[in-house]
Amino acid sequence: MTVKAKMVDRNSTIAAGVCSALFIGYCVYFNRQKAKRPQLQEQAARTKKETEARLGESWAFKVTCLRRR
């Protein structure tokens, strides 16, 4: 490998590591926010019920139900 190829490989590895760390950090942050504020869970449940009511017996609703099983 040339020096330039090694630098590109190294930079790609560093970028992937930074992106992974940021994603994991965001997941931890969101999980803590969800635990602190029960309103988020209530809002998610409310939104889900409204979506199910809006879709009714449509094809998309049936596909969504199959995915949950």
Summary of the structure (lengths in Angstrom):
residues: 69
radius of gyration: 21.1
end to end distance: 49.3
largest distance: 60.4
contacts: 127
relative contact order: 0.05
helix: 90%
strand: 0%
